Amino acid sequence: MIQIRILVVTSFYPPECTGGNEFGCHDFVEALKARGHQVRVLTGTFGAFREGENKEVRRLLITGSKETA
């Protein structure tokens, strides 16, 4: 199987969630990783870095033309 590098861009991502879409996205990411793909997640800063997150989840806030991470 060919390993694919995948970037998932989403507004919210666990552990901070507002509904079922975030859990579905997480399950999708985990399924891709289980198949051997390299997956990274780019999401908003809602609930910025929490204990238990890893380097595969990057939270980024972009306001206007300036970037804050």
N, C-alpha and C positions, 0 to 999 in steps of 0.2 A: 504494500500500500504506500502511496506517495503521501508524505507529510506536507500539509498545507499550513502556511502562516495566515491566521485570520484575525482581523481586528473587528470587534463588536462595539458599536457606538450606540449608547442608550442613555436616556435622561436619568434614570434611577437604576441602582443595582444593589442587591443585598450586601450588607445586612440592613441597610435603610430602605424600606419598601413602603409603597403606598397602595399596592394591590397585587393582583395575580400576575400581571405582565412581567414584573420584576422576577418573580419566582420562575416563570416560564423561560425567561432569558437565561437565568442562572442554570436551569436544567439543560437548556440547549448548549450552553458553553461547556458544561460538564460532560455531556454526551460527545461533543466534538473532541474534547481532551481525551476521553476514554478510547476514542478511535485513533489516537496518536497524533492529532493535529496540535500545532502550537497556537494557543488562543490568548489574546490580550483583550481587555475590556477598557474602553474609554467612556467615562461617565461624568456627571456633574458633581459638584462639591457638596450636595445635600448629604449631611451626616459625614462630613470629611473624615479622613482616615480613622478607622476604628481598629482596636486590637483584633487580631485574627485575620486582617486583610494581608494580602501578599503582593509581590511585585507584578502579578498578572492583572491587577486592577489599578488603574490610574484615574484619579479624580482631578478634574481640571475646570477652572472657572475662567471664562473669557468674557470680558466686559469691554465693549467698544473695540478699540484697536490694541488694547493692552492685555497681556496674559498673566494670570496669577495662578500659581500651583501650590 
